Amino acid sequence: MITASSLEIRIGARTLLADASFRIDGGDRIGLVGRNGAGKTTLTKILAGEGQPTAGTISRGGDVGYLPQDPRTGDLEVLARDRVLSARGLDEVMRRMRRAEETMATGDADARERAMERYGRIEADFLAKGGWAAESEAARITSNLGLPTRVLDQQLRTLSGGQRRRVELARILFSGAQTLLLDEPTNHLDADSIVWLRDYLMAYAGGFVVISHDVDLLRASVNKVFHLDANRAQLDVYNLGWDAYLLQRETDEKRRRRERANAEKKASALIAQADKMRAKATKAVAAQNMARRAERMLAGLDEVRRSDRVAKLRFPDPAPCGRTPLTARDLSKSYGSQEVFTGVDLAIDRGSKVVVLGLNGAGKTTLLRILGGVEAPDTGMVVPGHGLKVGYYAQEHETLDVAATVVENLRRAAPDLTDTQVRSVLGSFLFSGDDADKPARVLSGGEKTRLALAVLVVSSANVLLLDEPTNNLDPASRAEILGALRTFTGAVVLVTHDEGAVEALEPERVLLLPDGDEDLWSPEYQELVALA
């Protein structure tokens, strides 16, 4: 259980949340919604204890499991399986059991006897933490999230961003925490895993808060909605399911508009009458009282919802280039003994549109990193053509300098722009005033997405490498990037689970990983997008 009292959250001069009090109890299945940048991620971090509110208090009863938008783990050398089991401390217990077993098999008589005594104590600890049943539960969760045994036996550093995120999600679900805080849990999941997660949350006995732009997930799993209103810096609590919330919110807005219109009409009449009375000295006091009454009448009204601002995204004309600005020959990549792909050939012609498909872990992100010069292949080469300018959008936002401010990130990408031009571009991406001077590390996932897209816009790239560009975006912002894809005249290599993004791109070719087979695009491949 989590209780928040008189909570206030500010970033710089901007207030994200003012005087909010609420509870999250067992059985509460809460959808936390609001536009990108409203403060959903910041609020969730604070509820998880990874940040402090500006004012107010938070008390937590029981364990809290938190899945951040961009999960990071300190030790990338651990096995994926051990990372999941560590949620209940089983990884260390099983390591101690294995060491004791080795000693019992190979040590001298005294060492074997001590190991047998130690093994009994370790086994008791193992059983107290759930034992083999718990390990079986972890295996069931990882399997349903699309993590096969070969992936679980790999070190985290060898996994793709999508695989690492699914490992972290599996760890949180396996933890047995009484309250879950899940920030965009469906990112990087295929269609089957999303359906499984939806069913899991529907049956979850504890409480949870989920931030998601997956409407089907919200509709199926939540019984309450917390709406974080960026315009009013308020948290509106609806004890309703998703569809009932949408209806009630619209009803509330109609009521607010009606009440404001009526009050403004009455206040205007009072002010007009007061203006007439001010001309007479004997009625000056009465006129002032009328004016004050009109002010109080308007001040007591709820704010009418204003339309959320949306970043205006349009890619400029690409820089001139040769017929084939980018060519890849015989690329291969392995991590240790794990082969990711081999023998990949790809020629990116001027203005061509290519979609890369493959199951999670097939190497889609790795291929884009190699094409973008972020990572080197084991064999083969990437050959730049005449006039090549690459713009790389990374799904984990690795291209951003999180220690630098928003302004500094854009200025580094376009050093020829004046400060006025830089701030004008950022303003079109909703970074104005103090928001433009924030360090990138404090940005939400949606804000990082907007900043990374702003960097692409000023790059004048003629080859865009886009890795899940619609993740973390609200519907209006997603529509903007899909519109930009439709009109961009340069070349695009796209990795996505978003069927709408592929439709907007209208690809000519598809590259299938890990085999590296290339084919002309056909409608049959559209069915593979959400599954890949």
Residue pairs with C-beta under 8 A, 6 or more apart in sequence:
1 23
1 24
1 25
1 26
1 60
1 61
1 62
1 178
1 179
1 207
2 23
2 24
2 47
2 58
2 59
2 60
2 61
2 64
2 179
2 207
3 22
3 23
3 24
3 58
3 59
3 61
4 20
4 21
4 22
4 23
4 47
4 56
4 57
4 58
5 21
5 56
5 57
5 58
6 19
6 20
6 21
6 55
6 56
6 57
7 17
7 19
7 20
7 21
7 46
7 53
7 55
7 56
7 57
7 58
8 15
8 17
8 18
8 19
8 20
8 53
8 54
8 55
8 56
9 15
9 16
9 17
9 39
9 42
9 43
9 46
9 53
9 54
10 16
10 54
11 39
11 42
11 434
11 438
11 442
12 434
12 435
12 437
12 438
13 433
13 434
14 433
14 434
14 435
15 233
16 38
16 39
16 42
16 43
16 228
16 230
16 233
17 39
17 43
17 228
17 233
17 234
17 235
18 233
18 234
19 56
20 56
20 234
20 235
21 56
22 226
22 235
22 237
24 30
24 47
24 179
24 207
24 209
25 207
26 178
26 179
26 205
26 206
26 207
27 205
27 206
27 207
27 223
28 207
28 208
28 223
28 224
29 201
29 202
29 204
29 207
29 208
29 210
29 221
29 222
29 223
29 224
30 207
30 208
30 209
30 210
30 222
30 223
30 224
30 225
30 226
31 209
31 210
31 211
31 212
31 218
31 221
31 222
31 224
31 225
31 226
31 242
31 245
32 40
32 43
32 44
32 209
32 210
32 211
32 226
32 228
33 40
33 211
33 218
33 225
33 226
33 227
33 228
34 40
34 227
34 228
34 229
34 230
35 230
35 308
35 474
35 476
36 430
36 444
36 446
36 447
36 449
36 450
36 472
36 473
36 474
36 477
37 230
37 430
37 435
37 444
37 446
37 447
37 450
38 228
38 229
38 230
39 228
39 230
39 444
40 183
40 211
40 228
40 444
41 68
41 69
41 183
41 211
41 444
41 445
41 446
42 51
42 442
42 444
43 228
43 235
44 66
44 68
44 181
44 183
44 209
44 211
45 51
45 66
45 68
46 52
46 53
46 58
47 58
47 64
47 181
47 209
48 64
48 66
48 181
49 58
49 60
49 64
50 66
50 68
60 179
61 178
62 177
62 178
62 179
63 175
63 176
63 177
63 178
63 179
64 177
64 178
64 179
64 180
64 181
65 87
65 172
65 173
65 175
65 177
65 179
65 180
65 181
66 172
66 180
66 181
67 168
67 169
67 172
67 180
67 181
67 182
67 183
67 185
68 183
69 183
69 184
69 187
69 211
69 444
69 445
69 472
70 396
70 397
70 445
70 448
71 164
71 165
71 168
73 83
73 156
73 164
73 168
75 156
76 155
76 156
76 157
77 155
77 156
77 157
78 86
78 91
78 155
78 156
79 152
79 153
79 154
79 155
79 156
80 147
80 151
80 152
80 153
80 154
80 155
80 156
80 159
80 163
80 167
81 91
81 138
81 142
81 152
81 153
82 91
82 95
83 91
83 156
83 167
83 168
83 171
84 138
84 141
84 142
84 152
84 167
84 170
84 171
84 174
85 91
85 94
85 135
85 138
85 174
86 92
86 171
87 171
87 172
87 174
87 175
87 176
88 129
88 130
88 134
88 174
88 175
88 176
89 129
90 126
90 129
90 130
90 134
90 135
90 138
93 122
93 125
93 126
93 129
94 126
94 135
96 118
96 122
97 119
97 122
97 123
97 126
100 115
100 116
100 118
100 119
100 122
101 115
101 119
103 111
103 112
103 114
103 115
104 112
104 115
104 116
104 119
107 115
130 137
137 174
138 170
138 174
141 170
141 173
141 174
142 152
142 166
142 167
142 170
144 193
144 196
144 200
145 166
145 169
145 170
145 189
145 193
145 196
145 197
146 166
146 189
146 190
146 192
146 193
146 359
146 360
147 163
147 166
147 167
147 170
150 338
151 159
151 163
151 361
154 335
154 336
154 338
155 335
155 336
156 164
156 167
157 335
158 335
158 336
158 338
159 167
159 361
160 360
160 361
160 363
160 364
160 365
160 366
161 188
161 365
161 395
161 396
162 187
162 188
162 360
162 361
162 365
162 395
163 188
163 360
163 361
165 187
165 188
166 188
166 189
166 193
166 360
169 182
169 185
169 197
172 180
172 182
173 180
173 200
177 206
178 206
178 207
179 206
179 207
179 208
179 209
180 204
180 206
180 207
180 208
180 209
180 210
181 208
181 209
182 208
182 209
182 210
182 211
182 212
183 211
183 445
184 211
184 212
184 213
184 445
184 471
184 472
185 197
185 210
185 212
186 194
186 197
186 212
186 214
186 217
187 468
187 471
187 472
188 360
188 395
188 468
188 471
188 497
189 197
189 497
190 359
190 360
190 497
190 530
190 531
190 532
191 497
191 530
191 531
192 531
194 214
194 217
197 217
198 216
198 217
198 220
198 221
201 208
201 210
201 217
201 220
201 221
202 220
202 221
209 226
210 217
210 218
210 221
210 222
212 218
213 472
213 473
213 474
213 475
213 478
215 242
218 225
218 242
219 241
219 242
219 243
222 241
222 242
223 239
223 240
223 241
224 237
224 238
224 239
224 240
225 237
225 238
225 240
225 242
225 245
226 235
226 236
226 237
226 238
227 235
227 236
227 238
227 245
227 249
228 234
228 235
229 235
229 236
229 305
230 308
231 303
231 305
231 306
231 308
232 303
236 249
238 244
238 245
238 248
238 249
240 248
253 304
253 305
256 301
256 302
256 303
256 304
256 305
257 304
259 301
259 302
260 301
260 302
260 304
263 297
263 298
263 301
264 298
266 294
266 297
267 294
267 295
267 297
267 298
268 294
270 290
270 291
270 293
270 294
270 297
271 290
271 291
271 294
273 287
273 290
274 287
274 288
274 290
274 291
274 294
275 287
277 283
277 284
277 286
277 287
277 290
278 284
278 287
308 474
308 476
309 430
310 430
310 476
310 477
310 480
311 428
311 429
311 430
311 450
311 453
311 477
311 480
312 428
312 429
312 480
313 429
313 453
313 457
313 480
313 481
313 483
313 484
314 457
314 483
314 484
314 487
315 456
315 457
315 464
315 484
315 487
315 488
315 490
316 457
316 460
317 460
317 489
318 389
318 460
318 461
318 462
318 488
318 489
318 490
318 491
319 387
319 389
319 460
319 461
319 462
320 387
320 462
321 350
321 385
321 386
321 387
321 388
321 389
321 462
321 463
322 350
322 385
322 386
322 387
323 349
323 350
323 385
324 347
324 348
324 349
324 350
324 385
325 348
325 349
325 350
325 384
325 385
325 386
325 387
325 388
325 389
325 462
325 463
325 491
326 347
326 348
326 371
326 382
326 383
326 384
326 385
326 388
326 390
326 463
326 491
327 346
327 347
327 348
327 382
327 383
327 385
328 344
328 345
328 346
328 347
328 370
328 371
328 380
328 381
328 382
328 383
329 345
329 380
329 381
329 382
329 383
330 343
330 344
330 345
330 379
330 380
330 381
331 341
331 343
331 344
331 345
331 346
331 367
331 370
331 377
331 379
331 380
331 381
331 382
331 516
332 339
332 340
332 341
332 342
332 343
332 344
332 377
332 378
332 379
332 380
333 339
333 340
333 341
333 342
333 363
333 366
333 367
333 370
333 375
333 377
333 378
334 340
334 378
339 514
340 361
340 362
340 363
340 366
340 514
341 362
341 363
341 366
341 367
341 513
341 514
341 515
341 516
342 379
342 514
342 516
343 516
344 367
344 380
344 511
344 513
344 516
345 516
345 518
346 354
346 371
346 511
346 518
348 354
348 463
348 491
348 493
349 491
350 462
350 490
350 491
351 489
351 490
351 491
352 491
352 492
352 508
352 509
353 491
353 492
353 494
353 505
353 506
353 507
353 508
353 509
354 491
354 492
354 493
354 494
354 507
354 508
354 509
354 510
354 511
355 494
355 495
355 496
355 502
355 505
355 507
355 509
355 510
355 511
355 521
355 525
355 529
356 364
356 367
356 368
356 493
356 494
356 495
356 510
356 511
356 513
357 364
357 510
357 511
357 512
357 513
357 525
357 528
357 529
357 532
358 364
358 512
358 513
358 514
358 532
359 531
359 532
360 532
362 513
362 514
362 532
363 513
363 514
364 467
364 495
364 513
364 532
365 395
365 467
365 495
366 375
367 511
367 513
368 392
368 394
368 465
368 467
368 493
368 495
369 375
369 392
369 394
370 376
370 377
370 382
371 382
371 390
371 392
371 465
371 493
372 390
372 392
372 465
373 382
373 390
374 392
374 394
374 398
374 399
387 462
388 462
388 463
389 459
389 460
389 461
389 462
389 463
390 461
390 463
390 464
390 465
391 455
391 456
391 459
391 461
391 463
391 464
391 465
392 399
392 464
392 465
392 467
393 399
393 452
393 453
393 456
393 464
393 465
393 466
393 467
393 469
394 452
394 467
395 467
395 468
395 471
395 495
397 445
397 448
397 449
397 452
399 452
399 455
400 409
400 440
400 448
400 451
400 452
400 455
401 408
401 409
401 412
401 440
402 439
402 440
402 441
403 439
403 440
403 441
404 412
404 439
404 440
405 436
405 437
405 438
405 439
405 440
406 426
406 431
406 435
406 436
406 437
406 438
406 440
406 443
406 451
407 422
407 423
407 426
407 436
407 437
409 440
409 451
409 455
410 417
410 422
410 425
410 426
410 451
410 454
410 455
410 458
411 417
411 419
411 422
413 455
413 458
413 459
414 422
414 425
414 458
414 459
417 425
417 458
423 432
423 436
425 454
425 457
425 458
426 432
426 436
426 454
427 436
428 454
429 450
429 451
429 453
429 454
430 450
431 447
431 450
431 451
431 454
440 448
440 451
443 451
444 472
445 471
445 472
446 472
446 473
446 474
446 477
448 472
449 469
449 471
449 472
449 473
449 477
450 477
453 469
453 481
456 464
461 490
462 490
462 491
463 490
463 491
463 492
463 493
464 488
464 490
464 491
464 492
464 493
465 493
466 492
466 493
466 494
466 495
466 496
467 495
468 495
468 496
468 497
468 498
469 481
469 494
469 496
469 501
470 478
470 481
470 482
470 496
470 498
470 500
470 501
473 481
478 498
478 500
481 501
482 500
482 501
482 504
483 504
485 492
485 494
485 501
485 504
485 505
486 504
486 505
486 506
492 505
494 501
494 502
494 505
494 507
496 502
496 529
497 529
497 530
497 532
498 529
499 526
499 529
499 530
502 526
502 529
503 526
507 521
508 520
508 521
509 518
509 519
509 520
509 521
510 518
510 519
510 520
510 521
510 525
511 517
511 518
512 518
512 519
519 525
